[in-house]
Amino acid sequence: MRILIIYDTVYGSTAQIAGWIAERLEGFAEVTVTVAKVSEAPNLADYDAVIIGSPIYRSDQILESIKGFVAKNKEALAEKKVGIFVVALDTGGAYYFGRFIGGPEYLKEFAALFAQPPIYGKVLGGELVPPKLSDEDRESLLNFYRRVKGMEVDEVPYRCSMDKLEVWEYAARFYRYANR
């Protein structure tokens, strides 16, 4: 089985997770994996299955580059076994002023972009490294922590919910479902 992992990233967490998925999939016999940033995506015709990943970024959105890739390749993806993943600090979600946000809601929105539903998807934990942030992102996060969370902070706190074993489980389940 030839599997393509397509991703985009802002600060590197999604790239790391794409690498962990590939690492696990390469452990299965008869599997070859190619990992590519969305801007360097190879021809989908050369692959049996495709996994697509995006961070959740600004306004809780999948990156436009990923949305564009799916739209441009909608017909080709309908012929493939497709998995999706999003990387977020909020993997569980919440009910907030009359609507569900975060967690599985990210996957629902992502899956809706496809002509044929993906066979598997998961929200995977990310990492927030304050020194990597742009000034704009730092200010936006400080506002979030102060206004929404009610925290009195002068610095964005480091947070990490990345879990390699969880990522490997995602990869193993995708492999099992793709071989049904």
C-alpha positions as CSV (number, residue, x, y, z in Angstrom):
1,M,0.0,0.0,0.0
2,R,1.3,3.4,-1.0
3,I,0.2,6.1,1.5
4,L,0.7,9.9,1.0
5,I,0.6,12.2,4.1
6,I,-0.2,15.8,3.2
7,Y,0.0,18.5,5.8
8,D,0.5,22.1,6.4
9,T,1.9,23.7,9.6
10,V,2.3,27.1,11.1
11,Y,4.8,26.5,14.0
12,G,5.8,22.9,13.4
13,S,3.6,20.7,15.5
14,T,1.6,19.3,12.5
15,A,4.8,18.5,10.7
16,Q,6.1,16.6,13.7
17,I,2.8,14.6,13.9
18,A,2.9,13.8,10.2
19,G,6.3,12.4,10.7
20,W,5.2,10.3,13.7
21,I,2.3,8.9,11.6
22,A,4.7,8.0,8.8
23,E,7.1,6.4,11.3
24,R,4.3,4.1,12.6
25,L,2.9,3.3,9.1
26,E,6.3,2.3,7.8
27,G,6.3,-0.5,10.5
28,F,3.6,-2.3,8.5
29,A,4.7,-4.8,5.8
30,E,4.0,-3.7,2.2
31,V,3.6,-0.1,3.1
32,T,5.5,2.8,1.6
33,V,4.9,6.3,2.9
34,T,5.6,9.7,1.4
35,V,5.2,12.8,3.6
36,A,4.8,16.2,1.8
37,K,3.9,19.7,2.8
38,V,0.7,20.7,0.9
39,S,2.7,23.2,-1.3
40,E,4.9,20.3,-2.5
41,A,2.1,17.6,-2.9
42,P,2.9,14.9,-5.5
43,N,0.4,13.4,-7.9
44,L,-2.3,11.6,-6.0
45,A,-2.6,9.0,-8.8
46,D,0.6,7.4,-7.4
47,Y,-1.0,6.5,-4.0
48,D,-3.7,4.1,-2.7
49,A,-4.5,6.2,0.4
50,V,-4.0,9.8,1.5
51,I,-3.9,11.2,5.0
52,I,-4.4,15.0,5.3
53,G,-3.5,17.1,8.4
54,S,-3.9,20.7,9.4
55,P,-3.4,22.7,12.6
56,I,-6.4,24.5,13.9
57,Y,-5.4,28.1,13.6
58,R,-6.9,31.6,14.1
59,S,-10.6,31.6,14.6
60,D,-10.5,27.8,15.0
61,Q,-10.1,27.1,11.3
62,I,-8.3,24.5,9.2
63,L,-5.6,26.2,7.1
64,E,-6.8,27.7,3.8
65,S,-4.0,25.8,2.0
66,I,-5.5,22.5,3.1
67,K,-9.0,23.6,2.2
68,G,-7.7,24.6,-1.2
69,F,-5.9,21.3,-1.7
70,V,-9.1,19.3,-0.9
71,A,-11.2,21.4,-3.2
72,K,-8.7,21.2,-6.0
73,N,-8.4,17.4,-5.6
74,K,-12.0,16.5,-4.6
75,E,-12.5,14.0,-7.5
76,A,-9.2,12.3,-7.0
77,L,-9.7,12.1,-3.3
78,A,-13.1,10.5,-3.8
79,E,-11.3,7.5,-5.3
80,K,-8.9,7.1,-2.4
81,K,-9.0,5.9,1.2
82,V,-8.7,9.1,3.0
83,G,-7.8,9.9,6.6
84,I,-7.8,13.3,8.3
85,F,-6.3,14.8,11.4
86,V,-6.3,18.2,13.0
87,V,-3.8,19.4,15.6
88,A,-5.2,21.5,18.4
89,L,-4.6,22.2,22.1
90,D,-8.4,21.7,22.6
91,T,-8.9,18.1,21.7
92,G,-12.1,17.6,23.8
93,G,-14.2,20.5,22.8
94,A,-16.9,22.3,24.9
95,Y,-20.4,23.6,24.9
96,Y,-20.2,27.4,24.7
97,F,-23.1,29.9,24.6
98,G,-25.5,27.5,22.8
99,R,-23.1,25.7,20.5
100,F,-20.4,23.1,20.5
101,I,-16.9,24.2,19.7
102,G,-13.5,22.6,19.4
103,G,-12.6,18.9,19.5
104,P,-14.8,16.8,17.3
105,E,-16.4,19.9,15.7
106,Y,-13.1,20.5,13.9
107,L,-13.3,17.1,12.3
108,K,-17.0,17.6,11.3
109,E,-16.1,20.8,9.4
110,F,-13.0,19.2,7.8
111,A,-14.9,16.0,6.8
112,A,-17.6,18.1,5.2
113,L,-15.1,19.4,2.6
114,F,-14.9,15.9,0.9
115,A,-17.1,14.4,-1.8
116,Q,-16.8,11.0,-0.1
117,P,-16.4,11.0,3.7
118,P,-12.9,10.1,5.0
119,I,-12.6,6.6,6.5
120,Y,-11.1,7.9,9.7
121,G,-10.2,11.2,11.5
122,K,-8.9,12.3,14.8
123,V,-8.1,15.5,16.8
124,L,-4.5,15.2,18.0
125,G,-2.8,17.3,20.6
126,G,-0.5,20.1,19.7
127,E,2.2,22.3,21.3
128,L,2.3,26.0,22.0
129,V,5.8,27.3,22.2
130,P,5.7,31.0,23.1
131,P,9.1,32.0,21.7
132,K,8.1,30.7,18.3
133,L,4.9,32.9,18.1
134,S,4.6,35.9,15.9
135,D,3.9,39.2,17.6
136,E,0.4,39.2,16.3
137,D,-0.3,35.6,17.5
138,R,1.2,36.4,20.9
139,E,-1.1,39.4,21.3
140,S,-4.1,37.4,20.2
141,L,-3.4,34.6,22.7
142,L,-2.8,37.1,25.5
143,N,-6.2,38.6,24.8
144,F,-7.7,35.1,24.8
145,Y,-6.2,34.2,28.1
146,R,-7.2,37.5,29.7
147,R,-10.7,37.9,28.2
148,V,-12.0,34.3,27.7
149,K,-10.1,32.4,30.4
150,G,-10.0,35.3,32.9
151,M,-6.3,34.8,33.6
152,E,-4.0,37.6,34.6
153,V,-1.0,36.8,32.4
154,D,1.8,38.9,30.9
155,E,3.2,36.0,28.9
156,V,1.6,33.2,26.9
157,P,2.1,30.0,28.8
158,Y,3.9,27.0,27.2
159,R,1.4,24.2,26.6
160,C,1.9,20.7,25.1
161,S,-0.7,18.0,24.6
162,M,1.3,16.1,21.9
163,D,1.3,12.4,22.5
164,K,3.3,10.1,20.3
165,L,1.5,6.9,21.4
166,E,-1.9,8.5,20.6
167,V,-0.5,9.5,17.1
168,W,0.8,6.0,16.6
169,E,-2.7,4.6,17.5
170,Y,-4.3,6.9,15.0
171,A,-1.9,5.6,12.3
172,A,-2.5,2.0,13.2
173,R,-6.3,2.4,13.1
174,F,-6.1,4.2,9.8
175,Y,-4.1,1.3,8.4
176,R,-6.6,-1.3,9.7
177,Y,-9.6,0.7,8.3
178,A,-7.8,1.2,4.9
179,N,-7.3,-2.5,4.6
180,R,-10.9,-3.5,5.1
